[in-house]
Amino acid sequence: MKPIQSDLNEKLLQQEFSITDNENIQLKKCREIAQNFVELENGIAVLSDLQHNRSYVYSGKLADELNIFRDKNILEIESIWEEELFAKLDSEDILQKHLLELQFFQLIKTIPFEQHKDYCVISRLKLADNLTQKALLHKMFYFTNATDKNVELALCLYYFDFLNSPLHHGMIINTANNSIIHQTEDGNSAFLSIREKEILKMIQAGKRSKEIAELLFISINTVNRHRQNILEKMRVGNTIEACTMAAKLKWI
């Protein structure tokens, strides 16, 4: 099974990007947002240009505390991944962050374009090898274009979790109406029903709907309805993707 970061990398970079007049305007606007955030919050902002596989890193005083991005306040890197920062964070938390972002990528395609800006991912990332249990909060926004809804830019904002939030690994939220769309950890345990997990395990084992129906003493229509519910809940295109995602999330 490929590392989750590789899965996400392929999804983000292998989109069929279209050239629009608004591309440079949106990039300029997002760069201003990143700069303003750093000046106000003393945090770190990473703006990733997915079409060109490039990131702009804006470093506030948080970077000094972590002893990273020391060369300049505004750094351009030839990657969409801020590996220098990831190296300072708990590896399991980074994995959960990437899983959540992959689910967010699937979700954003199903949301009306004008509402895209209302959604974001928020994660709590513990510092690696830190006896004081300090952590960062991370918010990530996807910026799309109206033509094909492709995600062109990803903006990640990092800052200290001063309140020592009880947030587990993270959630996808709607900032306009205060709703939680999906939550990891405790939320994950009830994300799929027991029967849906049972069916996913059988699909993973190579069983077809007819076999599953016979083993569970239910109709094929019921099996197919469960399969469709799984795809809708997980925001994936087929059961192979669902099995892969569920295995990585340790649901099955």
C-alpha positions in Angstrom: 0.0 0.0 0.0 1.4 3.4 -1.0 2.1 6.0 1.8 -0.9 8.3 2.3 1.2 11.3 1.3 1.9 9.8 -2.1 -1.8 9.2 -2.6 -2.6 12.8 -1.7 0.3 14.1 -3.8 -1.1 12.3 -6.9 -4.6 13.6 -6.3 -3.4 17.2 -5.9 -0.8 17.4 -8.7 -2.4 15.2 -11.4 -5.5 17.3 -11.8 -6.3 18.5 -15.3 -5.6 22.2 -14.6 -7.1 24.8 -16.9 -5.5 28.2 -17.5 -7.7 31.0 -16.4 -7.3 34.8 -16.2 -8.1 34.7 -12.5 -5.2 32.3 -11.6 -2.6 35.1 -10.9 -5.2 37.2 -9.1 -6.1 34.3 -6.7 -2.4 33.5 -6.1 -1.7 37.2 -5.3 -4.7 37.4 -2.9 -3.7 34.2 -1.1 -0.1 35.4 -0.7 -1.4 38.5 0.9 -3.6 36.4 3.3 -0.6 34.3 4.2 1.6 37.4 4.9 -1.1 39.0 7.0 -1.6 35.9 9.1 2.1 35.6 9.9 2.4 39.2 10.9 -0.7 39.0 13.1 -0.3 35.5 14.6 3.5 35.0 14.6 2.8 31.7 13.0 3.9 29.9 9.8 1.9 30.0 6.6 2.5 27.7 3.6 0.8 28.5 0.4 1.1 25.6 -2.1 0.7 26.2 -5.9 -0.5 22.8 -7.0 -0.4 23.5 -10.7 3.3 24.3 -10.5 4.3 22.1 -7.6 5.7 25.0 -5.7 5.1 26.5 -2.2 5.6 29.9 -0.6 6.6 29.7 3.1 6.0 32.7 5.3 7.7 32.4 8.7 6.8 34.3 11.9 8.3 33.9 15.3 7.0 30.3 15.5 9.7 29.3 13.0 12.4 30.8 15.3 11.0 28.7 18.2 11.2 25.5 16.1 14.5 26.5 14.5 13.3 26.0 11.0 13.0 28.1 7.8 15.9 30.2 9.0 17.2 31.5 5.7 14.5 34.1 5.0 11.1 35.2 6.1 9.6 34.4 2.7 10.9 31.2 1.2 10.0 29.6 -2.1 10.4 25.8 -2.3 10.0 23.4 -5.2 7.5 21.2 -3.5 4.0 21.3 -2.0 5.2 19.7 1.2 6.8 21.6 4.1 9.0 18.7 5.1 11.3 20.9 7.3 8.2 21.6 9.5 6.9 18.0 9.4 10.2 16.8 10.8 9.4 18.7 14.0 6.0 17.1 14.4 4.6 13.8 15.6 4.7 11.4 12.6 1.3 9.7 13.5 -0.3 13.2 13.7 1.1 14.0 10.3 -0.4 10.8 8.9 -3.8 11.6 10.3 -3.5 15.2 8.9 -2.8 13.9 5.4 -5.7 11.4 5.6 -8.0 14.2 6.6 -6.8 16.4 3.7 -7.4 13.5 1.3 -10.9 13.2 2.5 -11.3 17.0 2.2 -10.1 16.9 -1.4 -12.8 14.3 -2.2 -15.4 16.4 -0.3 -14.7 19.7 -1.9 -15.6 18.3 -5.4 -19.2 17.7 -4.1 -19.7 21.2 -2.7 -21.1 24.2 -4.8 -18.2 26.4 -5.9 -19.4 29.5 -4.1 -19.3 27.6 -0.7 -15.8 26.3 -1.1 -14.3 29.1 1.0 -16.5 28.1 3.9 -14.8 24.8 4.5 -11.4 23.9 6.0 -9.5 21.3 7.9 -8.3 21.8 11.4 -5.8 19.5 13.0 -3.9 19.4 16.3 -0.2 18.3 15.8 2.0 17.4 18.7 5.6 18.4 18.6 7.9 15.3 18.3 9.9 14.2 21.3 8.4 17.0 23.4 8.0 16.2 27.1 5.9 19.3 27.7 3.3 18.0 25.2 3.3 21.3 23.3 1.3 21.2 20.0 0.5 23.3 17.0 -2.9 24.0 15.5 -3.1 23.7 11.8 -5.8 25.0 9.5 -5.9 24.2 5.8 -8.0 25.8 3.0 -8.4 24.7 -0.6 -8.8 27.3 -3.3 -10.5 26.2 -6.5 -11.5 27.8 -9.8 -15.0 28.2 -11.0 -14.4 26.5 -14.4 -13.6 22.9 -13.4 -13.5 23.1 -9.5 -9.9 21.9 -9.5 -8.0 22.7 -6.4 -5.3 25.2 -7.5 -4.0 26.4 -4.2 -3.7 25.0 -0.6 -3.1 27.4 2.3 -1.8 25.9 5.5 -1.7 28.0 8.7 0.3 26.9 11.8 0.3 28.4 15.2 0.8 27.3 18.8 -2.1 25.6 20.6 -2.1 27.9 23.6 -5.3 26.5 25.1 -4.1 22.9 24.9 -7.2 22.0 23.0 -8.9 18.6 23.6 -9.1 18.2 19.8 -7.9 14.8 18.7 -6.3 14.6 15.3 -8.7 16.9 13.5 -11.9 17.6 11.7 -13.4 19.1 8.5 -15.5 22.0 9.5 -17.9 24.6 7.9 -16.8 27.9 9.3 -20.0 29.6 8.1 -22.5 27.6 10.2 -20.2 26.0 12.8 -20.9 22.4 11.7 -18.4 19.5 11.9 -18.5 17.6 8.6 -16.1 14.9 9.6 -14.0 14.2 12.7 -11.2 11.8 13.2 -10.5 9.5 16.3 -13.8 9.3 18.3 -15.8 10.5 15.3 -14.2 7.8 13.1 -15.5 5.0 15.3 -19.1 5.7 14.3 -18.4 7.0 10.8 -19.3 3.7 9.2 -21.9 1.3 10.8 -20.9 -2.1 12.0 -22.7 -3.7 9.0 -20.9 -1.3 6.6 -17.5 -2.2 8.0 -18.5 -5.9 7.8 -19.4 -5.5 4.1 -16.2 -3.6 3.4 -14.1 -6.3 4.9 -15.8 -8.8 2.6 -15.3 -6.6 -0.4 -11.6 -6.3 0.6 -11.5 -10.1 0.7 -12.7 -10.2 -2.9 -16.3 -11.3 -2.3 -19.1 -10.1 -4.7 -22.5 -8.7 -3.7 -24.2 -12.1 -4.2 -21.8 -13.9 -2.0 -22.0 -11.2 0.7 -25.8 -11.3 0.6 -25.8 -15.1 1.1 -23.3 -14.9 4.0 -25.2 -12.2 5.8 -28.7 -13.5 5.0 -29.7 -10.2 3.4 -30.8 -9.3 -0.1 -28.5 -8.2 -2.9 -30.4 -4.9 -3.0 -29.6 -4.3 0.6 -25.9 -5.1 0.0 -25.8 -2.7 -2.9 -27.5 0.0 -0.8 -24.9 -0.4 1.9 -22.1 -0.2 -0.8 -23.6 3.1 -2.1 -23.9 4.5 1.4 -20.2 3.7 2.0 -19.1 5.5 -1.2 -21.2 8.6 -0.3 -20.0 8.7 3.3 -16.3 8.3 2.4 -16.5 10.6 -0.7 -14.7 8.1 -2.9 -15.5 6.9 -6.5 -15.4 3.1 -6.0 -15.2 0.3 -3.4 -11.5 -0.2 -4.1 -10.8 3.3 -3.0 -13.1 2.8 0.0 -11.2 -0.3 1.1 -7.9 1.4 0.8 -9.0 4.5 2.7 -10.7 2.4 5.4 -7.6 0.2 5.9 -5.4 3.3 6.3 -7.8 4.8 8.8 -7.9 1.4 10.6 -11.6 1.1 10.3 -11.3 -2.5 8.9 
